[in-house]
Amino acid sequence: TVYDMLKAAQRDIRIGDIRLVRKTGGKSGEIELE
């Protein structure tokens, strides 16, 4: 997960306000948000 990758750099990390900005493949094809 994103958390597991980041905690290797800093143990007391907090993550907030995550959103999808680009997706390819899957049922609905390609999606890109601004």
PDB file of N, CA, C and O in Angstrom:
ATOM      1  N   THR A   1       0.831  -1.194   0.000  1.00  0.00           N
ATOM      2  CA  THR A   1       0.000   0.000   0.000  1.00  0.00           C
ATOM      3  C   THR A   1       0.870   1.250   0.000  1.00  0.00           C
ATOM      4  O   THR A   1       2.077   1.186   0.235  1.00  0.00           O
ATOM      5  N   VAL A   2       0.235   2.386  -0.267  1.00  0.00           N
ATOM      6  CA  VAL A   2       0.959   3.664  -0.231  1.00  0.00           C
ATOM      7  C   VAL A   2       1.530   3.894   1.161  1.00  0.00           C
ATOM      8  O   VAL A   2       2.673   4.332   1.299  1.00  0.00           O
ATOM      9  N   TYR A   3       0.754   3.606   2.179  1.00  0.00           N
ATOM     10  CA  TYR A   3       1.221   3.792   3.558  1.00  0.00           C
ATOM     11  C   TYR A   3       2.475   2.970   3.837  1.00  0.00           C
ATOM     12  O   TYR A   3       3.432   3.481   4.418  1.00  0.00           O
ATOM     13  N   ASP A   4       2.479   1.713   3.432  1.00  0.00           N
ATOM     14  CA  ASP A   4       3.642   0.843   3.661  1.00  0.00           C
ATOM     15  C   ASP A   4       4.892   1.365   2.964  1.00  0.00           C
ATOM     16  O   ASP A   4       5.988   1.279   3.518  1.00  0.00           O
ATOM     17  N   MET A   5       4.743   1.907   1.755  1.00  0.00           N
ATOM     18  CA  MET A   5       5.898   2.456   1.044  1.00  0.00           C
ATOM     19  C   MET A   5       6.439   3.698   1.744  1.00  0.00           C
ATOM     20  O   MET A   5       7.653   3.877   1.837  1.00  0.00           O
ATOM     21  N   LEU A   6       5.550   4.552   2.235  1.00  0.00           N
ATOM     22  CA  LEU A   6       5.980   5.808   2.844  1.00  0.00           C
ATOM     23  C   LEU A   6       6.509   5.647   4.259  1.00  0.00           C
ATOM     24  O   LEU A   6       7.398   6.395   4.667  1.00  0.00           O
ATOM     25  N   LYS A   7       5.987   4.688   5.020  1.00  0.00           N
ATOM     26  CA  LYS A   7       6.453   4.532   6.399  1.00  0.00           C
ATOM     27  C   LYS A   7       7.896   4.053   6.468  1.00  0.00           C
ATOM     28  O   LYS A   7       8.544   4.201   7.504  1.00  0.00           O
ATOM     29  N   ALA A   8       8.415   3.478   5.375  1.00  0.00           N
ATOM     30  CA  ALA A   8       9.825   3.106   5.332  1.00  0.00           C
ATOM     31  C   ALA A   8      10.711   4.350   5.388  1.00  0.00           C
ATOM     32  O   ALA A   8      11.830   4.290   5.897  1.00  0.00           O
ATOM     33  N   ALA A   9      10.223   5.465   4.874  1.00  0.00           N
ATOM     34  CA  ALA A   9      10.985   6.718   4.874  1.00  0.00           C
ATOM     35  C   ALA A   9      10.783   7.498   6.168  1.00  0.00           C
ATOM     36  O   ALA A   9      11.712   8.134   6.667  1.00  0.00           O
ATOM     37  N   GLN A  10       9.566   7.449   6.711  1.00  0.00           N
ATOM     38  CA  GLN A  10       9.271   8.205   7.935  1.00  0.00           C
ATOM     39  C   GLN A  10       8.194   7.456   8.719  1.00  0.00           C
ATOM     40  O   GLN A  10       7.086   7.264   8.218  1.00  0.00           O
ATOM     41  N   ARG A  11       8.506   7.039   9.927  1.00  0.00           N
ATOM     42  CA  ARG A  11       7.605   6.180  10.712  1.00  0.00           C
ATOM     43  C   ARG A  11       6.332   6.882  11.180  1.00  0.00           C
ATOM     44  O   ARG A  11       5.295   6.231  11.304  1.00  0.00           O
ATOM     45  N   ASP A  12       6.377   8.192  11.445  1.00  0.00           N
ATOM     46  CA  ASP A  12       5.208   8.887  11.998  1.00  0.00           C
ATOM     47  C   ASP A  12       4.408   9.637  10.930  1.00  0.00           C
ATOM     48  O   ASP A  12       3.827  10.686  11.209  1.00  0.00           O
ATOM     49  N   ILE A  13       4.381   9.105   9.720  1.00  0.00           N
ATOM     50  CA  ILE A  13       3.724   9.781   8.602  1.00  0.00           C
ATOM     51  C   ILE A  13       2.201   9.717   8.722  1.00  0.00           C
ATOM     52  O   ILE A  13       1.643   8.743   9.227  1.00  0.00           O
ATOM     53  N   ARG A  14       1.545  10.771   8.249  1.00  0.00           N
ATOM     54  CA  ARG A  14       0.085  10.806   8.167  1.00  0.00           C
ATOM     55  C   ARG A  14      -0.304  11.133   6.736  1.00  0.00           C
ATOM     56  O   ARG A  14       0.310  11.991   6.101  1.00  0.00           O
ATOM     57  N   ILE A  15      -1.318  10.455   6.232  1.00  0.00           N
ATOM     58  CA  ILE A  15      -1.772  10.634   4.856  1.00  0.00           C
ATOM     59  C   ILE A  15      -3.202  11.165   4.886  1.00  0.00           C
ATOM     60  O   ILE A  15      -4.040  10.667   5.637  1.00  0.00           O
ATOM     61  N   GLY A  16      -3.476  12.182   4.063  1.00  0.00           N
ATOM     62  CA  GLY A  16      -4.825  12.729   3.996  1.00  0.00           C
ATOM     63  C   GLY A  16      -5.137  13.271   2.609  1.00  0.00           C
ATOM     64  O   GLY A  16      -4.230  13.531   1.819  1.00  0.00           O
ATOM     65  N   ASP A  17      -6.402  13.439   2.321  1.00  0.00           N
ATOM     66  CA  ASP A  17      -6.885  14.022   1.066  1.00  0.00           C
ATOM     67  C   ASP A  17      -6.296  13.347  -0.172  1.00  0.00           C
ATOM     68  O   ASP A  17      -5.647  13.998  -0.992  1.00  0.00           O
ATOM     69  N   ILE A  18      -6.524  12.056  -0.300  1.00  0.00           N
ATOM     70  CA  ILE A  18      -6.055  11.307  -1.470  1.00  0.00           C
ATOM     71  C   ILE A  18      -7.199  11.196  -2.465  1.00  0.00           C
ATOM     72  O   ILE A  18      -8.343  10.943  -2.088  1.00  0.00           O
ATOM     73  N   ARG A  19      -6.875  11.391  -3.755  1.00  0.00           N
ATOM     74  CA  ARG A  19      -7.889  11.202  -4.791  1.00  0.00           C
ATOM     75  C   ARG A  19      -7.251  10.653  -6.055  1.00  0.00           C
ATOM     76  O   ARG A  19      -6.057  10.840  -6.289  1.00  0.00           O
ATOM     77  N   LEU A  20      -8.043   9.981  -6.860  1.00  0.00           N
ATOM     78  CA  LEU A  20      -7.579   9.412  -8.117  1.00  0.00           C
ATOM     79  C   LEU A  20      -7.444  10.517  -9.156  1.00  0.00           C
ATOM     80  O   LEU A  20      -8.375  11.300  -9.342  1.00  0.00           O
ATOM     81  N   VAL A  21      -6.311  10.595  -9.832  1.00  0.00           N
ATOM     82  CA  VAL A  21      -6.124  11.596 -10.879  1.00  0.00           C
ATOM     83  C   VAL A  21      -6.044  10.971 -12.272  1.00  0.00           C
ATOM     84  O   VAL A  21      -6.327  11.641 -13.265  1.00  0.00           O
ATOM     85  N   ARG A  22      -5.663   9.700 -12.355  1.00  0.00           N
ATOM     86  CA  ARG A  22      -5.624   9.029 -13.657  1.00  0.00           C
ATOM     87  C   ARG A  22      -5.760   7.527 -13.487  1.00  0.00           C
ATOM     88  O   ARG A  22      -5.163   6.940 -12.585  1.00  0.00           O
ATOM     89  N   LYS A  23      -6.555   6.900 -14.367  1.00  0.00           N
ATOM     90  CA  LYS A  23      -6.754   5.457 -14.352  1.00  0.00           C
ATOM     91  C   LYS A  23      -6.829   4.976 -15.788  1.00  0.00           C
ATOM     92  O   LYS A  23      -7.454   5.621 -16.629  1.00  0.00           O
ATOM     93  N   THR A  24      -6.198   3.852 -16.074  1.00  0.00           N
ATOM     94  CA  THR A  24      -6.314   3.250 -17.402  1.00  0.00           C
ATOM     95  C   THR A  24      -6.755   1.805 -17.255  1.00  0.00           C
ATOM     96  O   THR A  24      -6.461   1.152 -16.254  1.00  0.00           O
ATOM     97  N   GLY A  25      -7.464   1.312 -18.264  1.00  0.00           N
ATOM     98  CA  GLY A  25      -7.942  -0.064 -18.247  1.00  0.00           C
ATOM     99  C   GLY A  25      -9.218  -0.211 -17.444  1.00  0.00           C
ATOM    100  O   GLY A  25      -9.866   0.779 -17.106  1.00  0.00           O
ATOM    101  N   GLY A  26      -9.568  -1.423 -17.146  1.00  0.00           N
ATOM    102  CA  GLY A  26     -10.774  -1.675 -16.368  1.00  0.00           C
ATOM    103  C   GLY A  26     -12.034  -1.565 -17.209  1.00  0.00           C
ATOM    104  O   GLY A  26     -11.963  -1.472 -18.435  1.00  0.00           O
ATOM    105  N   LYS A  27     -13.184  -1.576 -16.556  1.00  0.00           N
ATOM    106  CA  LYS A  27     -14.470  -1.585 -17.245  1.00  0.00           C
ATOM    107  C   LYS A  27     -14.749  -0.318 -18.040  1.00  0.00           C
ATOM    108  O   LYS A  27     -15.295  -0.390 -19.141  1.00  0.00           O
ATOM    109  N   SER A  28     -14.384   0.843 -17.499  1.00  0.00           N
ATOM    110  CA  SER A  28     -14.756   2.092 -18.174  1.00  0.00           C
ATOM    111  C   SER A  28     -13.607   2.732 -18.943  1.00  0.00           C
ATOM    112  O   SER A  28     -13.717   3.889 -19.349  1.00  0.00           O
ATOM    113  N   GLY A  29     -12.514   2.015 -19.153  1.00  0.00           N
ATOM    114  CA  GLY A  29     -11.411   2.554 -19.951  1.00  0.00           C
ATOM    115  C   GLY A  29     -10.572   3.562 -19.203  1.00  0.00           C
ATOM    116  O   GLY A  29     -10.301   3.401 -18.013  1.00  0.00           O
ATOM    117  N   GLU A  30     -10.155   4.623 -19.918  1.00  0.00           N
ATOM    118  CA  GLU A  30      -9.241   5.610 -19.351  1.00  0.00           C
ATOM    119  C   GLU A  30     -10.005   6.776 -18.727  1.00  0.00           C
ATOM    120  O   GLU A  30     -10.961   7.287 -19.309  1.00  0.00           O
ATOM    121  N   ILE A  31      -9.570   7.190 -17.535  1.00  0.00           N
ATOM    122  CA  ILE A  31     -10.168   8.323 -16.827  1.00  0.00           C
ATOM    123  C   ILE A  31      -9.045   9.239 -16.384  1.00  0.00           C
ATOM    124  O   ILE A  31      -8.052   8.777 -15.821  1.00  0.00           O
ATOM    125  N   GLU A  32      -9.191  10.545 -16.636  1.00  0.00           N
ATOM    126  CA  GLU A  32      -8.211  11.517 -16.149  1.00  0.00           C
ATOM    127  C   GLU A  32      -8.962  12.689 -15.543  1.00  0.00           C
ATOM    128  O   GLU A  32      -9.736  13.361 -16.226  1.00  0.00           O
ATOM    129  N   LEU A  33      -8.733  12.931 -14.258  1.00  0.00           N
ATOM    130  CA  LEU A  33      -9.396  14.019 -13.546  1.00  0.00           C
ATOM    131  C   LEU A  33      -8.455  15.204 -13.426  1.00  0.00           C
ATOM    132  O   LEU A  33      -7.236  15.035 -13.388  1.00  0.00           O
ATOM    133  N   GLU A  34      -9.016  16.393 -13.368  1.00  0.00           N
ATOM    134  CA  GLU A  34      -8.191  17.601 -13.228  1.00  0.00           C
ATOM    135  C   GLU A  34      -8.234  18.127 -11.826  1.00  0.00           C
ATOM    136  O   GLU A  34      -7.598  19.138 -11.527  1.00  0.00           O
TER     137      GLU A  34
END
